[in-house]
Structure formats: C-alpha cells, structure tokens
Amino acid sequence: MGYAAPAATGERHIIRIEAASKAFRAPEGGVVTALDRVSLAIRGNEFLTLLGPSGCGKTTLLRAIGGFEDFDSGGLYLDGQSIAGLPPYRRPINTVFQNYALFPHLSVAQNVAYGLEVAGVGKAEREGRVAAALDMVGLAGMGQRNPRQLSGGQQQRVALARAIVNRPKVLLLDEPLSALDRQLRQSMQIELKNLQHELGITFVFVTHDQEEALTMSDRIAVMNRGTIQQLGAPDEIYDRPANRFVAGFIGISNLYAGRIAASDSDTLRVDCAEGISLLMRRQAGTAALAEGSAVDIVLRPEHLSLTPGSKTVPIDATIEQSVFVGSDLHVLARTGSGAPIRALYRRSQAEHEPALQPGAPVTLHYPVTAPHLMPADAAS
C-alpha cells in the first residue's frame, strides 16, 4: 500500500505530480515498473528528500522533474503550469549529478559561467554572478583553478555553484555526496541545508542514506517499488512509521509481527510471533483495531533502558553481543523465547549500569508510550 496524496489546500506547491507512472523494458526481457501512479506535492522553499533503496524509483522521479525522462502517464506541474514534454533547458530547474560532470578543460569560473554564457548573459553581469555563487559555496578566489586541482568536496561545491548561478526555482540533487568520505559528507550535509535556507529555493534531494535524509530534510518521501510509502517530517517518519517497510528501512528497529491480545481504553497488549508480549499506550488511529487484529509493532533501541523508570515495562533477556560505536554500545540480546531485541546503551552512564558481556542476564525496560503500532496490512 503506497502513500495517498492529500487533497489540495491553499498551501503553495511549486511542483505537483499527479498519478505518474513510468515503466522500462529490462535487458533480459519483461517490463520493470519504476513509478506506479505516484502523486506528490512539493512546497516552495522546502528541502524534500526522496529516500529509498536502489530501484525504488526515486532517481526516475527526479529525472522526470528535471526533464530527462517523460512519464508514461500522469501530470507534472510547475507553479500550476504543465511542464510535461518541456526539455531540461526550458525548465527553471537545475540538477547536480552524482559525478559533478565538470568540464576538465575549463577553469572553475568558466565551469560556473557556462550556463550563463549559453543564456546570453552579458560579461559584466556574468562575472558578478559567478563571483557571488563561488563566494556562497565557500570558493571565493578559486575561480582560476582547474577542477583537477580541487578536492572532491571542492568539486562538489563547484557543481553547486554552477547549478545555482542561473537562479533556478528548483534545484535537484542526485546523490551528490555519495563519493565523499564520511567526515566531509557530514560537513556538506549541514552546508547544503544552510545553503538551501540562504537561497530560499526548493531542493529535491535523492539518497538511499537514511541518516542523510533525517539530517537535512524538511520532509521525506520514503519510496519502495515505485510508490511513496510515507511522506512527512523526519521525526514523524522515524517515530510514527506508516508501515513495516518504513519502520525497517528508517533507523534500527525491534520490529515484530503479532496480534492484539487484550485491550482497554488506555492500553493494548500485543502477543508477538517471536514469543514475547509488549504493552503499549493506545495511540491515535488504533481505536478500530479489535482484539485479534493482526499488527506490526516497532520498538526503537534507544527506548530500552537498563534501569527501570516510572511506568516502564520489563523484558528479561540474555546478552549475545555488544558492539562498540564510540559514545554508545549497541546491545543485541535474546529473550527466553528466542526473540531478538536490540538496545542502545549510553556509555556515559557506565557507572550506573552492569557489565554488558555476552551470556550475561539483563532486564531491559521500556515506557508504555514507546512502542508504535501499525496495521499488518499497511505493509508494502
């Protein structure tokens, strides 16, 4: 089950996609559906990320917005006007590609100025806009360098400057950080977000990296098998996933299938197939779920503590493995029924906690507000 687009409101949407479908013929024969009746409204001046695994349709959707692909069916509108069939150069939309695509025989300034030259912008204005764009991305004074003399991060900034110098209404970014090392990538995530705010234009960003999406986005569209599974703010996507796919794809999850075994006006008990029972506070949207309803339930590792608190529920388990990740330990344990359960343990609390050695018994505690319930048939 995919995401259903909401009814139109008075909110300004710079891009609107309606029931868009796209299929490709596979080299080995047959047809691959890249997009399956996707509807999406993108707001003005927002940072929207298309997030999903390889082959989910995110890059196809981005390329169609940029004019490099056409939908087989469906509508594509910019500021309320159809742009279906318009070539890329006639759209006020620019794209930053994964490989940057810089001209090696041109200087940095000439690379940035290329689009302005094609558009016939005069030399004086062109030079002023190039200088401003380079300054905006932190490359002031580097206009005469050759791209080969720059680091990967600097080349990425040149590609950004070239894209924004034409003052597009929408900037498309196709995994532009994937070639950078982790530290530089994290730095560029913040720089990109700040740049988007400074420019005040819409960014549509494609990535398969969930951490990147959560860090940078105003909203995230989680995609799988050519459909949008959920669209929302990062905290909504993380805390209240719409279905099993989203819960499993975003972050680390304790994800179980089960049935509602008991309920009252305030709490539910879910008996899971793995042999454990979880108690949870009733949440919005569960009123229609009767006892016996099949559900999926997710419990994030950071909600599990090694010390009890007020209104917490205990789970007895045995530690299998503790993985050191700097400030944290990721703890993998199993309950008496054999159900796997993961917890995130802050090492700063070491003086208050027992040793976490393989084979050690442990009691994990979670608040009744922590589990999140999803109808089983909501999974894609």
N, C-alpha and C positions, 0 to 999 in steps of 0.2 A: 504494500500500500504506500503510495507516494504522498507528497505534500500537496494539499489543496490550496490554491491561491485564494486569498481573501477577496471579498467584494471590494470594488473600487471605493475610495474615500476621497476627501478633499485634499489629502496629502500629496505633495508634489513628487511625481515619479519621473525621473529623467529618461529611464529605459523601461519599456514594458514589453514583455514576451508573453505571447498568448498561444497555448496549446501547440508548442513547437515540437516537431518530430523530425528525426534525421536517421537514415539507415545507410550503411555501406556494404558493398559486396566484399566478402572475405576472399583472400587469395586462394584459399583451399576450396572455395565454393560456399554457397549459402549467403545469408544476409545477417549482418550484425546491426542491432538497433542501438544507436548511440544516444538518442534522445527520444523519449516516449511521452508525448503530449505535455511538455514542460511549460508551466506558467510561472512567471516571476516578475515582480515589480521592483525596480532598483531606484532608491531615493536619490535626490540631488545631494551632493556633498557628503556622501557616506563612503565608508570603506567596507565593501562587501566582499567576502571570500567565498569562492566555490571550492568546497573541500570534499575529497573522496578518494577512494583507491584508484589505481590505474584502470582505465577502461570504463570508468563510471559515467563519462560524458561531459566532464567539466571543461576540458580543453576544446571539445567540439562546440560547446555553448559559447565559450569565449571567442573562438574564431568566427562564429556566426555573427556575434555582436560587432566584431571588427570588420566584417565584410569578406573574410577569407573562405567562408563556407556559406551555403544557402540552405535554409530549412527545406525539407521536402513538403512540409505543410506547417501552417501556423503563421502568426503575425509577429513583427518586430517593429517597435515604435520608439522614436527619439523625440522627446518633448511633444508627444502626441501625434507626430507625423510618421507615417510608414517610411522605413528606410530599406525595406526588402528590395534586393536587386541592385542597390547602390554599391559601386566599387569602393574599396577602402579609402582611396584618395579623396572621395567626395563626402566622406563622413567626418564630422568633427570629433573623431575618436582616434587615439594613437595607441600603439601596442609596444610594450617592452618584452622582447622574447627571451627565452631561457639562455640562448647563446650570445646575446647582446647584439650580434650582427653589425659590428662596427666596420667601417671601411679602413683597411690597414694602410692604404696609401695616402690617406688624408690625415691632417692633424686633428687633435681633439676639437678645436674650434671649428674646423671645416666639417667634421662629422656632425656637430651640433647644428651648424648653419645649413646643412644640406636641404632640409625640408623648406626652410625659408627661401633659399635660392630658387627651388622648384616653384614655389608660390609667387615668385617675382617681388619679394620684399626688397626695398632699397638697401644699399650697402650700409649707410649710417644706422638706420633702424635695425638692420640685421646684426651689426656688430654690438649694438647696445643690448639687444635681446639675448644674444649669445653670452655676453659677459654676465648679464643678470642671471641667466639659467645656470651657468657654471658656478657662480657665487652661491646660488641657492642650494646646490648639491655639494658644496664644500670643495670645489675645484678651482677657485679663483686663482689666476696666474698660471694655470697649467694648459692654457689654450694652444700653445705652440708645440706641445709634446706630441709624440706619436703614440697611438694606442698601445703598441708593444712595450712602451716604456712605463706602463702603468700596471699596478697590481690588479687582481681580479675585482676587488671591491671598488677600485677607482674606475675600472672599465664599466662596471655596473652603473656607477654614477653618471658616466658619460652617456650611456644609453638612456638613463632617466632624463638627463638634461635635453637630449635630442628629442625625447618624447614630449616634454612639457614646453619647449620653446615655441611650439606652434599654438599654444594656449587651447588645448582641446577641451571639450566639455566632459569627456570621459577618458580615463586612462586605464588600459587593460594591461595586466602584468601576468605573464605566463611562466610561473615558477622561476622568477628572475634570481632568486637567492640560492638555488639548488647547488650551484657549483662552488659556493663559498664554504670555507671551513666554519666550524660550529661557532667559535667566538665572534668572528666577523659577521656571520649570519645573524646572530642575536643582536649585535650592534646595529646592523642595517634594518632589522625589523622596527626598531624604535625610530630610526631616522626616516624610514618610509612613512610611518604613521604620522610623525611630526610634519613631514613634507606635505602630506595629504591635507592636514589641517591648515597649513600655511597657504597652500594653493587654493583651497576651497572648492576643489572639483571632485567628481566621483571617481574612486578607484575600484576596479573589479579585479580581484587577485585570485589566481588559481594556485592551489597547492594540495599535496597529499599529506602535509605535515600538520598534525592536529595542534601541536604546541604553537606553531607559527600562526595558525588561524586564530587560536584563542588569544594570543598576544596582541594581534594587530587589528582585529575586525570590530566594526560597529555591529555588523550582523554576519552570520554564517549560513550558507545554504549547503547542507550536507547531502551529497549525491551518491546514488548507488544504482547500477543497472539502468542508467538513462532517466532516472526520476529524482526529484528532490524529496528526500526523506523527511527533512525538517528544516525550517527557516526561522532563525531567531538570534537574539543576542547571545554572546559567548556563555554567559552564566546560565541562561535558560537552556542552551544546548547541553551544557555539562551537567547541570543539576536536575533538569527535567527532560531527559531524552524521550523522544516520541515513540521509539520502538527499540527492539532488541539490536538491530543493526547499529543505530546511532549510539546506544549505550555501550556497545562493544567496540565501536570504532573510536570514540572520543574518550581519551584517558584510560586509566587502568580500572577495571571493574570486577567486582564479585557479582556475577550475573547468573541467575538461576531461573529455571522453569518450575512452575508449581501451580497449586490451586488454593483458592481461598477456603480455609478450613473452618474458620469461625470469625464472626464479626459482631460488633455492636455499634453504637452511634459514634464512638470515638476511635476505636482500634480495629485492626484486622490481624488475623494470624494466617500466614501463608505456609503451607506444607510443601517443601520443595522436593523435586525428584531425586536430589542428591542425598536426601535423608535428614535434612535439618529443617527446623521451623523458624520463621522470622516473624517478629511482632513489629507492627508499624502503626503510626498515627494515620487516620484516614486523611486522604488528600483530595483536592478538588478533582472532580471527574470520575471518582470511584463509586459514587452513590448507586450507579446502575449495576455494579458488579456484585452478584449474589454469591452466597456460599456455594462452592463447587465450580466457580468460574475459573477457567484456565488463564494464568497470568505469567508475565515475566517480571522479575523483581531484581533491582540493582542496588548494591550497597558499595559505596566508594571506600577504598582502603583508608583514606585519611579520616573517615568517620569512626574507625575502630581504634579503641584505646586499650592500653594495658592496665589502666586503673579505672575503677568504677566511678560513676558520677550520678547526679540526680536523674532519675527516670531513664536509666540505661538498662540494656538487656545483655546478659552474659552469654558467651559462646565458649564452651570448653574445646580445646584443640591441642594438637601436638605440633611443635615447630619442625618443619622439614628443611628450611633453608632461610638464611638471612643474607641479603645482598647489600653490600656497602655502596652507597651512592652519594658520598660526601656528607652533607648535613643530615641525611636520612638513612635509615635502613628499610629496605623493602622485605617484609617478612612473609614467607609462604608457609602456611600451616594446613593441617587437615583435622577435621572434626572426627569424632568417634565413628561416624557413619561413612567416613572416607571423603566427605565433601571438601574440595579445596577452598581455602579462604586466604585472602591477601590483606595485610595491614601495613600501614605506613607509620614508621616509628621515628620520632624526632630524637636524634642523638643528644641534643642539648638537655634532655630530661633523663640522662643516663643514671644520675644518682638516685632517681626515684623508681627505677624500673629493674626487674630481674634480668639476669643474663639471658640472651636470646640464642641459645645453642641448639643445633639440630638434636631432636629427641626430647627436648625439654617440654613439659606440660605448660600450657599457658591458658589463661582465661581472657578473652577479648570482650570488650564492652562497646555497645553502640547505642546512641539515643534513638528513641522510637520515632523521632522525626527524620532520621537519616535515610531509611530505605525509600526507594521510588518505585512505584508500581506502574506496569504497562499491560494493557490487554494483550494476550498472546497473539491474537490475530492482527495486531498492529505491526508486527514484524514484516519486513520485506523479504 
